[in-house]
């Protein structure tokens, strides 16, 4: 349409949609306290998303979108230095470790960091390769710094960190 654009009930359609979207975000809550909203998406992208959901076992798109939002928020928290809980995974060569005794160095790193070690697991994958997983919590910069220091150890073949935002209990306390 030329001129004023599309209208419905005398209101421009675009303005009406923006107004409804804001209303949806503010007050359209169901009995479980969830907010219902709609999105626009290309059919091919939606088809690939639905295939992924089936492979991962999601019952609904809503569950998958909530998980995706949580992952984005956790990643943002890592980028912006909020409190995180993370798992550092390190694969190392046992023959190199024996030569340089990095178990002592790893222990020293864990004691010298501001990230708090919650637990760790040490698994022999083969005669020469070990995987270590370390669950830590703290400010994102401390967790990332610890992961970087572990990854820089000479016997470490691979090191990665996966983090999430810790929940807040109903009393407002962080675990």
C-alpha positions as a LaTeX table, in Angstrom:
\begin{tabular}{lrrr}
\hline
Residue & $x$ (\AA) & $y$ (\AA) & $z$ (\AA) \\
\hline
Unk1 & 0.00 & 0.00 & 0.00 \\
Unk2 & 1.23 & 3.49 & $-0.77$ \\
Unk3 & 0.85 & 6.47 & 1.45 \\
Unk4 & 0.01 & 5.66 & 5.06 \\
Unk5 & 0.75 & 1.91 & 4.90 \\
Unk6 & $-1.44$ & $-0.93$ & 6.11 \\
Unk7 & $-4.00$ & $-0.23$ & 8.78 \\
Unk8 & $-6.31$ & $-2.33$ & 10.88 \\
Unk9 & $-9.04$ & $-0.69$ & 12.91 \\
Unk10 & $-7.56$ & 2.69 & 12.04 \\
Unk11 & $-4.14$ & 1.89 & 13.56 \\
Unk12 & $-1.02$ & 1.37 & 11.43 \\
Unk13 & $-0.29$ & $-2.37$ & 11.48 \\
Unk14 & 3.42 & $-2.02$ & 12.37 \\
Unk15 & 2.71 & 0.27 & 15.32 \\
Unk16 & $-0.06$ & $-2.03$ & 16.52 \\
Unk17 & 2.23 & $-5.09$ & 16.36 \\
Unk18 & 4.99 & $-3.32$ & 18.29 \\
Unk19 & 2.45 & $-2.26$ & 20.91 \\
Unk20 & 1.05 & $-5.81$ & 21.19 \\
Unk21 & 4.56 & $-7.27$ & 21.46 \\
Unk22 & 5.34 & $-4.99$ & 24.37 \\
Unk23 & 2.04 & $-5.90$ & 26.03 \\
Unk24 & 2.79 & $-9.61$ & 25.52 \\
Unk25 & 6.16 & $-9.22$ & 27.19 \\
Unk26 & 4.68 & $-7.41$ & 30.15 \\
Unk27 & 1.42 & $-9.19$ & 30.95 \\
Unk28 & 0.66 & $-12.35$ & 28.93 \\
Unk29 & 1.56 & $-14.89$ & 31.62 \\
Unk30 & $-0.03$ & $-18.31$ & 31.89 \\
Unk31 & $-0.85$ & $-20.25$ & 35.05 \\
Unk32 & 2.76 & $-21.47$ & 35.43 \\
Unk33 & 4.07 & $-17.90$ & 35.33 \\
Unk34 & 5.48 & $-18.31$ & 31.83 \\
Unk35 & 5.24 & $-15.58$ & 29.21 \\
Unk36 & 3.90 & $-16.51$ & 25.78 \\
Unk37 & 5.36 & $-14.69$ & 22.77 \\
Unk38 & 5.71 & $-15.30$ & 19.07 \\
Unk39 & 8.66 & $-15.09$ & 16.70 \\
Unk40 & 9.10 & $-14.87$ & 12.95 \\
Unk41 & 11.43 & $-17.42$ & 11.35 \\
Unk42 & 12.23 & $-18.70$ & 7.87 \\
Unk43 & 10.59 & $-22.08$ & 7.09 \\
Unk44 & 13.91 & $-23.76$ & 6.27 \\
Unk45 & 15.51 & $-22.60$ & 9.51 \\
Unk46 & 12.48 & $-23.80$ & 11.49 \\
Unk47 & 12.65 & $-27.19$ & 9.76 \\
Unk48 & 16.32 & $-27.61$ & 10.69 \\
Unk49 & 15.52 & $-26.50$ & 14.25 \\
Unk50 & 12.69 & $-29.06$ & 14.52 \\
Unk51 & 15.02 & $-31.81$ & 13.24 \\
Unk52 & 17.57 & $-30.85$ & 15.90 \\
Unk53 & 14.89 & $-30.89$ & 18.60 \\
Unk54 & 13.81 & $-34.40$ & 17.64 \\
Unk55 & 17.42 & $-35.65$ & 17.68 \\
Unk56 & 18.02 & $-34.10$ & 21.10 \\
Unk57 & 14.74 & $-35.37$ & 22.53 \\
Unk58 & 12.98 & $-32.08$ & 23.29 \\
Unk59 & 9.23 & $-32.43$ & 23.80 \\
Unk60 & 8.49 & $-28.85$ & 22.70 \\
Unk61 & 10.04 & $-25.92$ & 20.90 \\
Unk62 & 9.54 & $-23.87$ & 24.06 \\
Unk63 & 11.86 & $-26.15$ & 26.05 \\
Unk64 & 14.55 & $-25.86$ & 23.39 \\
Unk65 & 14.22 & $-22.09$ & 23.14 \\
Unk66 & 14.45 & $-21.73$ & 26.94 \\
Unk67 & 17.64 & $-23.84$ & 26.93 \\
Unk68 & 19.05 & $-21.77$ & 24.08 \\
Unk69 & 18.33 & $-18.54$ & 25.96 \\
Unk70 & 20.01 & $-19.94$ & 29.09 \\
Unk71 & 23.10 & $-20.86$ & 27.03 \\
Unk72 & 23.22 & $-17.36$ & 25.54 \\
Unk73 & 22.93 & $-15.81$ & 29.01 \\
Unk74 & 25.68 & $-18.07$ & 30.37 \\
Unk75 & 27.94 & $-17.14$ & 27.45 \\
Unk76 & 27.20 & $-13.47$ & 28.05 \\
Unk77 & 28.03 & $-13.95$ & 31.71 \\
Unk78 & 31.42 & $-15.40$ & 30.69 \\
Unk79 & 31.98 & $-12.42$ & 28.42 \\
Unk80 & 30.84 & $-9.87$ & 31.01 \\
Unk81 & 32.43 & $-11.34$ & 34.15 \\
Unk82 & 29.51 & $-12.37$ & 36.32 \\
Unk83 & 29.43 & $-15.35$ & 38.67 \\
Unk84 & 29.54 & $-18.74$ & 36.91 \\
Unk85 & 29.80 & $-22.44$ & 37.64 \\
Unk86 & 32.01 & $-24.21$ & 35.14 \\
Unk87 & 33.64 & $-27.46$ & 34.18 \\
Unk88 & 37.22 & $-27.33$ & 32.99 \\
Unk89 & 38.14 & $-30.36$ & 30.89 \\
Unk90 & 41.82 & $-31.09$ & 30.28 \\
Unk91 & 43.28 & $-33.96$ & 28.30 \\
Unk92 & 46.93 & $-34.59$ & 28.97 \\
Unk93 & 49.76 & $-36.88$ & 28.07 \\
Unk94 & 50.79 & $-38.97$ & 31.09 \\
Unk95 & 54.33 & $-39.57$ & 29.78 \\
Unk96 & 54.97 & $-35.81$ & 29.70 \\
Unk97 & 53.31 & $-35.40$ & 33.09 \\
Unk98 & 55.65 & $-37.91$ & 34.68 \\
Unk99 & 58.67 & $-36.01$ & 33.37 \\
Unk100 & 57.52 & $-32.64$ & 34.70 \\
Unk101 & 55.27 & $-33.72$ & 37.62 \\
Unk102 & 52.45 & $-31.27$ & 36.79 \\
Unk103 & 50.06 & $-32.81$ & 39.32 \\
Unk104 & 51.87 & $-30.63$ & 41.86 \\
Unk105 & 51.59 & $-27.63$ & 39.50 \\
Unk106 & 47.87 & $-28.29$ & 38.89 \\
Unk107 & 47.27 & $-28.54$ & 42.61 \\
Unk108 & 49.15 & $-25.24$ & 43.13 \\
Unk109 & 47.08 & $-23.58$ & 40.38 \\
Unk110 & 43.85 & $-24.71$ & 42.03 \\
Unk111 & 44.99 & $-23.34$ & 45.41 \\
Unk112 & 46.19 & $-20.01$ & 43.97 \\
Unk113 & 43.09 & $-19.16$ & 41.96 \\
Unk114 & 40.10 & $-17.13$ & 43.05 \\
Unk115 & 37.82 & $-19.71$ & 41.39 \\
Unk116 & 36.69 & $-22.28$ & 43.96 \\
Unk117 & 37.22 & $-25.95$ & 43.10 \\
Unk118 & 34.08 & $-27.92$ & 43.90 \\
Unk119 & 35.30 & $-31.35$ & 42.77 \\
Unk120 & 37.48 & $-33.05$ & 40.18 \\
Unk121 & 37.66 & $-36.35$ & 38.37 \\
Unk122 & 40.78 & $-38.00$ & 36.97 \\
Unk123 & 40.20 & $-40.74$ & 34.36 \\
Unk124 & 42.80 & $-42.87$ & 32.55 \\
Unk125 & 41.69 & $-43.09$ & 28.91 \\
Unk126 & 44.73 & $-45.13$ & 27.89 \\
Unk127 & 48.23 & $-45.89$ & 29.15 \\
Unk128 & 49.41 & $-42.44$ & 28.07 \\
Unk129 & 46.32 & $-40.22$ & 28.14 \\
Unk130 & 44.32 & $-38.89$ & 31.06 \\
Unk131 & 41.29 & $-36.64$ & 31.13 \\
Unk132 & 40.75 & $-34.39$ & 34.13 \\
Unk133 & 37.45 & $-32.61$ & 34.78 \\
Unk134 & 37.36 & $-29.89$ & 37.40 \\
Unk135 & 34.10 & $-28.29$ & 38.56 \\
Unk136 & 34.70 & $-24.71$ & 39.68 \\
Unk137 & 32.70 & $-21.66$ & 40.65 \\
Unk138 & 33.56 & $-17.99$ & 40.85 \\
Unk139 & 33.76 & $-14.85$ & 38.80 \\
Unk140 & 33.98 & $-15.61$ & 35.08 \\
Unk141 & 37.42 & $-13.99$ & 34.73 \\
Unk142 & 38.82 & $-16.29$ & 37.46 \\
Unk143 & 37.33 & $-19.42$ & 35.89 \\
Unk144 & 38.64 & $-18.46$ & 32.43 \\
Unk145 & 42.08 & $-17.56$ & 33.82 \\
Unk146 & 42.34 & $-20.93$ & 35.55 \\
Unk147 & 41.35 & $-22.73$ & 32.34 \\
Unk148 & 43.97 & $-20.74$ & 30.40 \\
Unk149 & 46.70 & $-21.60$ & 32.94 \\
Unk150 & 45.85 & $-25.29$ & 32.85 \\
Unk151 & 45.77 & $-25.24$ & 29.04 \\
Unk152 & 49.24 & $-23.65$ & 28.98 \\
Unk153 & 50.79 & $-26.49$ & 30.97 \\
Unk154 & 53.28 & $-28.34$ & 28.73 \\
Unk155 & 51.69 & $-31.79$ & 29.07 \\
Unk156 & 48.13 & $-30.61$ & 28.37 \\
Unk157 & 46.97 & $-31.57$ & 24.87 \\
Unk158 & 43.49 & $-30.02$ & 25.10 \\
Unk159 & 41.73 & $-27.78$ & 27.58 \\
Unk160 & 38.25 & $-26.26$ & 27.44 \\
Unk161 & 35.79 & $-24.67$ & 29.83 \\
Unk162 & 32.02 & $-24.91$ & 29.78 \\
Unk163 & 30.13 & $-22.60$ & 32.12 \\
Unk164 & 26.62 & $-21.79$ & 33.19 \\
Unk165 & 24.97 & $-19.22$ & 35.39 \\
Unk166 & 24.29 & $-20.60$ & 38.86 \\
Unk167 & 20.66 & $-20.49$ & 39.98 \\
Unk168 & 19.49 & $-18.18$ & 42.70 \\
Unk169 & 17.38 & $-19.87$ & 45.36 \\
Unk170 & 13.99 & $-18.48$ & 46.34 \\
Unk171 & 15.51 & $-16.60$ & 49.25 \\
Unk172 & 17.74 & $-14.71$ & 46.81 \\
Unk173 & 20.94 & $-16.47$ & 47.91 \\
Unk174 & 23.48 & $-17.81$ & 45.46 \\
Unk175 & 24.61 & $-21.38$ & 46.13 \\
\hline
\end{tabular}
